[in-house]
């Protein structure tokens, strides 16, 4: 069994973090859009300002940390599942489900906010994890 190449994991995590961040912006600005956010703010379902002024910075740092997690998991999974995009997809799918589904399903069920928001937040995390893992896997070398 080959040792994990942590330098390549880090390279994959950085690239995966960039891809995941871009995907996050596409979902938030393009698929959801400010018009929907403004409407939800007007009816009181969303705060007009985040509780934490540094939310955006922490959000993108979190995506990079998650990209590091999926890059490392992909590198570790290669030994049992084999290298390649199929393994990267499986790892990204599993992490994306864990990161995106439970909380957003609960939010859709219990919060007065339109289910549109948690649905797309789930897609943002689930697809983002898959994309980041595919990129990290493509860059990984033992």
ABEGO torsion letter per residue (X at the ends): XBBBBAAAAAAAAAAAAAAAAAAAAAAAAAAAEAAAAAAAAAAGABBABBABAAAAAAAAAAAAAAAAAAAAAAAAAAAAAEBEAAAAAAAAAAAAAAAAAAAAAAAAAABABBAAAAAAAAAAAAAAAAAAAAAAAAABBX
